[in-house]
């Protein structure tokens, strides 16, 4: 396969994965920005406290999902190695990118959990009483930004993983094509 053909194969489905991740991240940010605009600085503290538990659950679920994805990718690599038909270098590069994005998403999720494990509600209440509503607002937008990043990356990884699995399926059963059984 020519170098240009390998590069085209490398980016198969990358646009769809990127669009899916940006859409999900955008929905999270957009929703929170609209809600945040409706509330005053005093109510922002309550929003931060209300977001803590669901965002913590989301971050934990994403870490768990990413760990499972990485373990299953090792199985997929083992299967692809045992195939009699050699997969392209572009396939392995896509797998490496999925793994890298998974690790980045996992690290951001851990940072998000660390942010949430700090006494946000108590600190934001003290900051607000001291007239420092900027600290509360920054915390609120940091939570929104990290949550949208984590969710968007997770969806991107899922779409990229689907494309990689499709490549393995086509290698194992090339006659299957796109037909569903």
Secondary structure, DSSP 8 states (H G I E B T S, - for coil): --HHHHHHHHTTTHHHHHHHHHHHHHHHHHHHHHHHHHS-HHHHHHHHHHHHHHHHHHHHHHHHHHHHHHHHHHHHHHHHHH-SS---HHHHHHHHHHHHHHHHHHHHHHHHHHHHHS-HHHHHHHHHHTT-HHHHHHHHHHHHHHHHHHHHHHHHHHHHHHHHHHHHHHHH-GGGTT---
